[in-house]
Amino acid sequence: MVHIVSAFDEELVQIQARISEMGGLSEELLARALESMQSRDAALARSVIERDKILDAMEIAVEESVVKLIAQRQPVASDLRVLIAAMKIASTLERIGDLAKNVAKRAIPLSSARPIKPTASIVRMGRQTLAQLSDVLNAHAARDVDLAIQIWNQDVELDEMYNAIFREVVTYMVEDSRLIGAGAQLMFIAKNLERIGDHSTHIAEMVYYITTGKSLGDDRPKGEPAGIEFVRE
């Protein structure tokens, strides 16, 4: 019996290690995508797009490991929560990678376009998004419920940053029609960052679920909508 339990624990640790690895890669992709936009580096943006494939493969591997472990070991409630959350977090991190890839895709045409002032606002939002992602991954690793709740409540700040950027970019586009192309790219980037923030709060909810067995609920504070919603990529 001791052998079975230790073998299960070892497999559980391996799954958690893969989640941590996925988290590190998702942070890297987002950081590099933001850097490619700020430095107008199309080559760096393309490297982000290429490396996202690694995250896709890792998500599949985690899902397969979780399903296999549940089928073979039939874990008790607390361990089952960890496994279910691991599968959901892996899927969420894969989506974050896709959104970072979308930021990089938008950075490529911006690298050769006329610079536009709201880019600085996007960079600030990007840094906050990256910090929130890093914090929630730390909360997951440490099973820090208080930090998870804090992140869950603070996401409204990203919503408000997105709304402010939306208004700022629209103003520039109205004043100078030559900036419409670059402005549209920036608004898509801002929306992708706002969505990454939403995914970070989902990971915070999973941390709370793992630790307490309960849901944080669906009444998270949110910013007022900007007025126009972009088609999801």
N, C-alpha and C positions, 0 to 999 in steps of 0.2 A: 504493500500500500504506500509505503514511504517513497518507493521508486516512482510510482505513478504520479504522486503529488509533485515530487521534485522535477519530473520530466515536464509536467504541465506548467509549473512555475517557470522553468527555463524557456519554454516556448512562448509564454506570456511576456517574459522579459525581452525576447527577440522581437516580438511584434511591437512592443513599446519602443525599442531601439529603432525600428524601421520608421515609426511615426516621428521620432525625433529627427531622424535623417531627412525625412520628407519636409519637416518643418524648417530645417536649416536650408534646404535647397529652395524652398518657396521664398524664404527671406532673401536669399542670394539673387534669385531671379527678379524679385521686385526691386531690390536695391540697384541692380545692374540696369534694369529697364528705366528707372528714374534717372540714373546717371547718364544713360544714352540720350535721354531727352534733354537734360540740362547741358551736356557737353556737345550736343548735336553730333553724336557719334553713331552713324548708321551701321558700321561694322559691329559695334558692341550690341546694338539692338538686334541684329541678325543672330548673334551668338545666343542671346536670350531665347529667341524663337526656337533655335535648334535644341537647346538644353531642356526645354520644356518636355521633350519626349521622354527624358529620363524620369521625370515626375509622373508621367502617365503610366509608365511601366511599373514604377514602385507602388502606385495605388492599386494596380491589379494584383501585384504580389501580396500586399497586405490583405486584400479582400479574400484571396484564395487561402491564405494562412488562417485567417479568422474562421472562415467557413469550415475548413478541415478540422481545426481545433475544437470547435463547438460540436461537430459531428462525432469526433473520436472521444472527447473527454466529458461531454455533458456537464459543463461547469455549473456551480451554484450561483445564486443570484448576484452576489457582489462581483464575482469574476465575469459573469455573463455581461454585466453592465460595462465592465472595462472593455470587453471584446466588441460589443455592439458599438460603443463609443469610438473605439479604434477604427472600425470600418467607416463610420460616419465622418470622423476627423480626417481620415485618409482621403475620402471623397471630397471633403471641403478643401483640403490642401491642394488637391489636383485642380479644383476649380480656381483657387487663388493663383496657381501657376498659369492657368489659361488666361486669367485677367492680366497678369504681369506680361504675358506674351502679347496680349492685345495692346498694352501700353507701348511695348517695344515696336509693334507694327505701326502704331501711330507716330512714333518717334522718327521713323525712317523718312517719311515725306517732310516732317518738320525740320529735319537736319539740313535740308536744302532750301527751305522756305524763308521768307523774310521774317526776322525775329519779331515777336509780339510780346508786349509788356506783361500780360497776365501769366506768362510762363512762370514767373517768380512765385505767383500765388499757387500754381500747380505744384511746384517744387516743395513749398511749405506743407501743402496738404499731403504730398507723397511721403515726406518725412514723418508726419504724424501717423499716417496709415502704417508705415513700416514699424514705427515704435509700438503701435497698438498690436500688430501681429507678433512682434517679438515678445511683448508682455504676456500675451495670451498663451504663447508657446511655453513661456516660463511658468505660467500658472498651471498649465497641464502637466509639465514635468514635476512640479513640486506639489501637485494636488492642492493648490492654494485657492480655496473657495472665495476668500475675501477679495483677492486680486481679480478673480474671474468676475465677481459681481461688479467691482469697480469698472472694469473694462466694458461690461455689458451696459452699464449706465452712461459711460462716457462717449459711446458711439455717436450720440446726438451731436457732438462737436464736429465730427466729420460731415454729418448731414448739413450742418450749418455752413461749413467751409465750402461744400459743394454748391450750395445755393448762392453764396456770395460770389464764387468764381463764375457761376452761370451768368449772373447779372453783369459782372465785370466784362466777361468775354462778349456778351451780346452788345453791350455798349460800344466796345471797340469795333465790332463788326458793322454796327449801324453807322458809326462815324466814318469808317473807311472800308468800302466794299472790297478793297484789295486784300483785306485781312480775313475775309469770310472762310477761305479754304483752311488757313492755319487755325482760325478760331474754332471751326468745327472739329478739327483734330484734337484741340485742347479740351473741348467739352466732352468728347468721347473718353479722353484720358481721365478727366475728373470723375466721370461716371464710373469708370472701371475702378478707380481708387475708392469711391464711395461703396461700391459693391464688395470690395475686398474688406472694408470695414465691417460690412454686414456679415461676411463669412467669419471674421474674427470673433464677432459676438456669438456666432453659432458654436464656435469652439469653446467659448466661455460657458455657454449653456451645457455643453458636454462635460466640462470639468465639474460643474455643479451637479450634474446628473450622476457622474461616476461616484462622487463623494457622498452625496445625500440620498440618491435614489429617487429624487424628485425633479420636477421641471421648474425652471425659472419663470415660466409663464410667457405670455405673448404681449405684455404691456410695456415693452421697452420704450424709453423716451425716444422720440424721433423728431427731426427737424421738419419745418414746413416744406412742402413740395415747391420746387423752383418754378413750376408752371408748365414745362414741357418735358416729357419723358422720352428719352432716346430708346430706340429699338435695342433690345438686348443682343449682345454679340455672341 
